Amino acid sequence: MDLSGETEQTTETVDLVEHFNNETNRHDLDAMMALTGEDVVFESTSPPDGERFQGQLAVRVCWEELFRGSPNANFETEELIASGDRCTVRWRYVFDEERPDAGHFRGVDVFRVASGKIVEKLSYVKG
């Protein structure tokens, strides 16, 4: 069984998700959006089931609001697991990286990649 194609796709998925997460921590919305597909789907962590946003404009507005409300927030990757076009990231969200004792929570993002773009980001949080 030749797994070289899947291994290559997994490597590309990991690289894309890591790049996206780095841009997220820089709060570079333009760079983040450039890494997502036109019909990207984002599900937030809002209780009880998250809020669903679809398409570049809707997702951008949601993330703009997040950055506006949390200008010093930072996501710390605790674990990243990928296979093919799927990637799961276990993270720690620090409310203010300049004051780490101000609080945090932990969660998971489930990504799906297609044609070199993030097309789905489903977020879950503990609590």
C-alpha positions, 0 to 999 in steps of 0.5 A, spaced: 500 500 500 502 506 497 501 512 502 506 517 499 500 521 497 496 521 503 503 523 507 504 529 502 497 531 503 497 530 511 504 534 511 500 540 507 494 540 511 499 541 517 503 546 514 497 550 512 493 549 519 500 552 523 500 558 518 493 559 519 494 559 527 500 563 526 497 568 523 491 568 528 496 569 533 498 575 529 491 578 529 492 578 521 485 577 519 487 579 511 492 573 512 487 568 515 482 570 510 487 568 504 488 561 507 481 560 507 476 558 501 470 562 499 465 558 502 469 557 508 465 554 514 466 556 521 463 554 528 464 558 534 464 556 541 458 559 543 454 555 547 450 550 547 452 548 540 456 554 537 454 559 532 455 557 524 458 562 519 459 561 512 463 564 507 468 569 507 464 575 509 461 572 515 467 569 517 471 575 517 466 579 521 466 574 526 473 574 527 474 581 527 469 582 533 473 576 536 480 581 535 476 587 537 474 584 544 480 580 545 486 584 542 492 581 546 489 574 546 493 568 544 492 561 542 497 556 544 497 549 541 498 543 545 497 538 540 496 537 533 494 531 530 493 530 522 491 525 517 490 527 510 485 533 509 483 533 516 487 536 522 485 537 530 488 542 534 488 542 542 489 549 544 489 553 550 486 560 549 490 565 553 485 572 554 491 576 555 498 574 553 501 580 557 498 578 563 497 570 563 495 570 569 488 573 567 485 567 565 485 562 559 480 556 557 482 550 553 479 547 547 479 543 540 479 546 533 477 541 527 479 543 520 478 540 514 482 542 508 481 542 500 484 545 494 490 548 499 485 552 503 481 551 510 474 550 508 472 548 515 474 550 522 469 547 527 471 550 534 469 546 541 471 549 548 471 546 555 466 548 560 
